[in-house]
């Protein structure tokens, strides 16, 4: 780590980082998270009988939409033209629950880690919203960056 956080100026005030001199390069980020629930609630998802409808389909769309709006939600994020946002929502009986993975890509002067994390977070919140009538005690856990590519810091891979 550099000793100084880039979102603070010399006086310690928060500011948006100037990326105007950085070259536009290919960037990618992958994030993950989980929504843990009872086996009975998961069965509603896998059987397609949840009261509000297609839980995974709606959560996938919510995650994509959220990635595109990250700069509106996180105060110092740059608005970026995203070239790809994909979400994988996989039922996992071993949790039991839903595993969520988001992949985001762009060509730009700054990375898309926040967009991937936002996509996972909003997808998880949407799963919760769609199933809360069945179970209010669900847990959203494990949201983290798995990997990122591009930029001057290069590749990052999280520990397993």
Protein Blocks (a to p, Z undefined) as FASTA:
>chain_A
ZZiafkbcfkopacdddfklpccddddddddddddddfklmmmmmnopafnbpfklmmmm
mmmmmmmmmmmmmmkbccdddfbdcddddddfklgccddddddddddfbdcklmmmmmmm
mmmmmmmmmmmmmomkbccehiacfbdcedjklpadddZZ
